[in-house]
Amino acid sequence: MVKVKISLIAFVSGTIIWALSVLFMTMLSRYELKTEALVFYSTLSLVLGVATAWFVYTEVKDEKTITLEKGDCLVENDKLTDVAEEVTLWKSDPYLKGKRIIEGKAFRFFEVHMRLSPITDNPKVRNLIYWATVSVDDRQKFYDFFLKDSECIKPENLIRKSCYEFNEKFSTELAKLYNPLDEIQQERFSEMLLGFLLPIIEKVDTGLKIVRVEFSL
């Protein structure tokens, strides 16, 4: 409905410009201008009308409206409401009053990559990398823990901080991982990392879910 209103405003504005231009050209025709000139000026008037309509449409749309996309959230009194479908509203719409808008990309999954060089029993240095893919399992809990105010820790930093603690505690066991193509070693690594991270993110109700962990060399 809002898009229709904006388009109607633009259409009416352009039509008025075009009509006034045609009226002006009609008045000039009394002075017996050539047909070619009248066609030229009429065409020019139409172009100006369309250009004016487009200008009005873009200016009104950008400055006076806001588009909520599917996946965005509205926050009112710290309670989240998901946007079910794309909608364009006037910024002054009473529906938006007192609500905070959070874009859907804030809830997208992310990856944390870590590098470390544990020392094996040989001894030698083993260069190891691993990553954890994390998604948002509960938007309300995620908002409460990470987005409620500007002082909240970033979700990536929470996972990364925990991974540093994991590296320190399990450095000896991590040094024994030498073949990322070995399913048994991947399972052992997954058990170690998930066993360390899950209690952390579940204890404080972060709303996060670890989708996948994997190591490589």
C-alpha positions as CSV (number, residue, x, y, z in Angstrom):
1,M,0.0,0.0,0.0
2,V,2.8,2.4,0.9
3,K,4.6,1.7,-2.4
4,V,1.4,2.4,-4.2
5,K,1.0,5.7,-2.5
6,I,4.6,6.7,-3.3
7,S,4.2,5.7,-6.9
8,L,0.9,7.7,-7.1
9,I,2.6,10.8,-5.8
10,A,5.3,10.5,-8.4
11,F,2.8,9.8,-11.1
12,V,0.7,12.8,-10.3
13,S,3.7,15.1,-10.0
14,G,5.0,14.0,-13.4
15,T,1.6,14.3,-15.0
16,I,1.2,17.8,-13.7
17,I,4.6,18.8,-15.2
18,W,3.7,17.2,-18.5
19,A,0.2,18.8,-18.6
20,L,1.5,22.2,-17.9
21,S,4.2,21.8,-20.6
22,V,1.6,20.7,-23.1
23,L,-0.6,23.6,-22.2
24,F,2.3,25.9,-22.7
25,M,3.1,24.4,-26.1
26,T,-0.6,24.7,-27.1
27,M,-0.4,28.4,-26.3
28,L,2.7,28.8,-28.3
29,S,1.0,27.0,-31.3
30,R,-1.1,30.1,-31.7
31,Y,2.0,31.7,-33.0
32,E,2.0,29.2,-35.8
33,L,5.1,27.2,-34.8
34,K,6.0,24.5,-37.2
35,T,4.7,21.0,-36.6
36,E,8.2,19.6,-36.1
37,A,8.8,22.1,-33.3
38,L,5.6,21.3,-31.6
39,V,6.4,17.6,-31.7
40,F,9.9,18.3,-30.3
41,Y,8.6,20.4,-27.5
42,S,5.9,18.0,-26.6
43,T,8.3,15.1,-26.5
44,L,10.7,17.2,-24.4
45,S,7.8,17.9,-22.0
46,L,7.0,14.2,-21.7
47,V,10.6,13.4,-20.9
48,L,10.7,16.1,-18.3
49,G,7.5,14.8,-16.8
50,V,8.9,11.2,-16.5
51,A,12.2,12.5,-15.1
52,T,10.3,14.5,-12.5
53,A,8.2,11.6,-11.6
54,W,11.2,9.3,-11.1
55,F,13.0,12.0,-9.1
56,V,10.0,12.5,-6.8
57,Y,9.7,8.7,-6.4
58,T,13.3,8.1,-5.4
59,E,13.5,11.1,-3.1
60,V,10.3,10.3,-1.3
61,K,11.2,6.6,-1.1
62,D,14.7,7.1,0.3
63,E,14.0,10.0,2.7
64,K,10.5,9.2,4.0
65,T,10.2,5.4,4.0
66,I,12.0,2.4,5.3
67,T,11.9,-1.2,3.9
68,L,11.8,-4.1,6.3
69,E,13.0,-7.3,4.7
70,K,12.0,-10.9,5.6
71,G,14.2,-12.0,8.4
72,D,14.6,-8.6,10.0
73,C,13.4,-8.1,13.6
74,L,11.5,-5.4,15.5
75,V,12.4,-5.0,19.1
76,E,9.9,-3.5,21.6
77,N,10.5,-3.6,25.3
78,D,13.3,-6.1,24.6
79,K,11.0,-8.5,22.9
80,L,11.6,-9.6,19.4
81,T,9.1,-9.9,16.6
82,D,10.2,-11.4,13.3
83,V,9.3,-9.7,10.0
84,A,7.4,-12.3,8.0
85,E,7.6,-10.6,4.6
86,E,9.1,-7.6,2.9
87,V,7.2,-4.4,3.6
88,T,7.9,-0.7,3.0
89,L,6.6,1.8,5.6
90,W,6.7,5.5,6.2
91,K,9.3,6.3,8.9
92,S,6.6,8.2,10.7
93,D,4.3,5.1,10.7
94,P,2.9,4.7,14.3
95,Y,3.6,1.0,14.0
96,L,7.4,1.7,14.1
97,K,7.1,4.1,17.1
98,G,9.2,2.9,20.1
99,K,10.6,-0.1,18.1
100,R,14.2,-0.9,17.2
101,I,15.0,-2.5,13.9
102,I,17.6,-5.2,13.7
103,E,18.6,-6.4,10.2
104,G,18.4,-10.2,9.6
105,K,22.1,-10.3,8.8
106,A,22.9,-9.9,12.5
107,F,21.5,-13.4,13.0
108,R,23.5,-15.1,10.2
109,F,25.9,-18.0,10.9
110,F,29.6,-17.2,11.2
111,E,32.9,-19.0,11.3
112,V,35.8,-18.7,13.8
113,H,39.2,-19.8,12.5
114,M,42.1,-20.6,14.8
115,R,45.8,-21.3,14.2
116,L,48.2,-22.9,16.7
117,S,51.5,-24.7,16.8
118,P,51.5,-27.4,19.5
119,I,54.7,-29.4,20.2
120,T,54.6,-33.1,19.7
121,D,56.3,-35.8,21.8
122,N,59.1,-36.2,19.2
123,P,59.5,-33.2,19.7
124,K,58.6,-31.1,16.7
125,V,56.2,-28.3,16.0
126,R,52.8,-29.2,14.5
127,N,51.1,-26.4,12.6
128,L,47.4,-26.9,13.1
129,I,44.4,-24.9,12.0
130,Y,40.7,-25.5,12.9
131,W,37.4,-23.7,12.6
132,A,34.0,-23.7,14.1
133,T,30.8,-22.8,12.2
134,V,28.2,-21.2,14.5
135,S,24.6,-20.4,13.9
136,V,21.9,-18.6,15.9
137,D,19.5,-21.1,17.3
138,D,17.4,-18.8,19.5
139,R,17.1,-15.1,18.3
140,Q,15.6,-13.9,21.6
141,K,18.4,-15.3,23.7
142,F,21.0,-14.1,21.1
143,Y,19.6,-10.6,21.3
144,D,19.6,-10.6,25.1
145,F,23.2,-11.7,25.3
146,F,24.8,-10.0,22.3
147,L,22.6,-7.1,21.0
148,K,20.8,-5.7,23.9
149,D,23.3,-2.9,24.4
150,S,26.5,-1.6,23.0
151,E,28.6,-3.1,25.8
152,C,27.7,-6.7,25.0
153,I,30.5,-8.9,23.7
154,K,30.4,-9.9,20.1
155,P,29.5,-13.5,19.4
156,E,32.6,-14.1,17.4
157,N,34.8,-12.8,20.2
158,L,33.1,-15.1,22.7
159,I,33.8,-18.2,20.6
160,R,37.3,-17.0,19.8
161,K,38.1,-16.3,23.5
162,S,36.8,-19.8,24.4
163,C,38.9,-21.4,21.7
164,Y,42.1,-19.7,23.1
165,E,41.3,-21.3,26.4
166,F,40.7,-24.6,24.6
167,N,44.1,-24.4,22.9
168,E,45.8,-23.9,26.2
169,K,44.1,-26.8,28.0
170,F,44.3,-29.3,25.2
171,S,47.6,-28.4,23.6
172,T,49.1,-31.9,24.2
173,E,46.1,-33.7,22.7
174,L,46.0,-31.3,19.7
175,A,49.6,-32.1,18.9
176,K,48.6,-35.7,18.3
177,L,46.3,-34.7,15.4
178,Y,48.3,-35.2,12.2
179,N,45.8,-36.4,9.5
180,P,42.7,-34.4,8.8
181,L,41.5,-37.0,6.4
182,D,41.3,-39.6,9.2
183,E,37.7,-39.7,10.3
184,I,38.7,-41.0,13.7
185,Q,41.0,-38.0,14.3
186,Q,38.2,-35.6,13.2
187,E,35.8,-37.3,15.6
188,R,38.3,-37.1,18.4
189,F,38.9,-33.4,17.7
190,S,35.1,-32.7,17.5
191,E,34.5,-34.4,20.8
192,M,37.2,-32.3,22.5
193,L,36.2,-29.0,21.1
194,L,32.4,-29.4,21.4
195,G,32.9,-30.8,24.9
196,F,34.6,-27.6,25.8
197,L,32.5,-25.0,24.0
198,L,29.0,-26.3,24.5
199,P,28.9,-25.9,28.3
200,I,30.1,-22.3,27.8
201,I,27.5,-21.2,25.3
202,E,24.6,-23.1,27.0
203,K,25.4,-22.0,30.5
204,V,24.9,-18.3,29.7
205,D,22.0,-18.8,27.3
206,T,23.7,-17.3,24.3
207,G,21.2,-18.7,21.7
208,L,24.1,-20.0,19.7
209,K,24.5,-23.4,18.1
210,I,27.7,-25.0,16.9
211,V,26.9,-26.5,13.5
212,R,30.3,-27.9,12.6
213,V,34.0,-28.1,13.7
214,E,36.9,-29.4,11.7
215,F,40.7,-29.3,11.8
216,S,43.3,-29.2,9.1
217,L,47.1,-28.8,8.8
